[in-house]
Amino acid sequence: MWVKINVVLIGITLVYTIAPLAIAFLGVALAGLFGCESGGGMDVYCPGKPGLGQLLTTMGMMHWFALFTLPSGAIIAIILSVALGVQLIGPKLIR
């Protein structure tokens, strides 16, 4: 039971770690798909759709959250992986 919970937690941690970068890449891809243009930096301007430009700009700026989520997610994933290893291998070593 605990092994399943640990594996689910590792999966959630990986999603948490990668989500900001995935959202930023998705925002850039959508900007190109909708024909929006960059006004310099990551400020996206969509002709006739100002709300969409603001949304894509916000999505493009999500990569800054990766400065927090990448290191913290990696630390959490390492801790959970060690705990999973102890749960799987520990009982065999004790016997």
C-alpha positions in Angstrom: 0.0 0.0 0.0 2.7 2.5 1.0 4.6 1.7 -2.2 1.6 2.7 -4.4 1.2 5.9 -2.4 4.9 6.7 -2.8 4.8 6.1 -6.5 1.8 8.4 -6.9 3.6 11.1 -4.8 6.7 10.8 -7.1 4.4 11.3 -10.1 2.7 14.3 -8.6 6.2 15.7 -7.8 7.3 15.3 -11.4 4.2 17.1 -12.7 4.8 19.9 -10.1 8.4 20.2 -11.2 7.8 20.4 -15.0 4.4 22.3 -15.1 5.8 25.9 -15.2 8.1 25.1 -18.2 5.3 23.1 -20.0 2.9 26.1 -19.6 5.5 28.5 -20.9 6.3 26.4 -23.9 2.6 25.9 -24.6 2.1 29.7 -24.4 4.8 30.3 -27.0 3.4 27.6 -29.2 -0.1 29.0 -29.0 1.2 32.5 -29.7 2.7 31.3 -33.0 -0.4 29.3 -33.8 -2.8 32.3 -33.4 -0.5 34.6 -35.3 0.4 36.8 -32.4 3.6 38.8 -32.4 6.0 39.6 -29.7 6.4 43.2 -28.8 9.8 42.7 -27.2 10.8 40.3 -24.5 7.8 38.1 -23.8 5.1 40.7 -24.2 2.7 39.2 -26.8 0.4 41.3 -28.9 -2.5 39.7 -30.7 -4.2 41.9 -33.2 -7.9 42.2 -32.4 -7.7 39.9 -29.3 -6.1 41.9 -26.4 -7.3 39.4 -23.8 -5.6 36.5 -25.6 -2.3 38.5 -25.7 -2.4 39.1 -22.0 -3.1 35.4 -21.4 -0.2 34.3 -23.6 2.1 36.8 -21.9 1.2 35.4 -18.5 1.7 31.8 -19.8 5.1 32.8 -21.2 6.2 34.3 -17.9 5.4 31.1 -16.0 8.9 29.8 -16.7 10.1 32.1 -13.8 8.3 29.8 -11.4 10.6 27.0 -12.5 13.4 28.7 -10.5 11.5 27.5 -7.5 9.8 24.3 -8.7 12.8 22.6 -10.4 15.1 22.5 -7.3 12.4 21.9 -4.8 10.8 19.2 -7.0 14.1 17.5 -7.5 14.8 17.4 -3.8 11.4 16.0 -3.1 11.7 13.5 -5.8 15.1 12.3 -4.5 13.7 12.0 -1.0 10.7 10.0 -2.2 12.8 7.8 -4.4 15.1 7.0 -1.5 12.0 6.2 0.7 10.7 4.0 -2.1 14.0 2.2 -2.3 14.0 1.6 1.4 10.5 0.3 1.3 11.3 -2.1 -1.6 14.8 -3.2 -0.6 14.8 -2.7 3.2 12.8 -5.7 4.1 15.0 -8.0 2.0 18.1 -6.7 3.8 16.7 -7.2 7.2 15.9 -10.9 6.7 
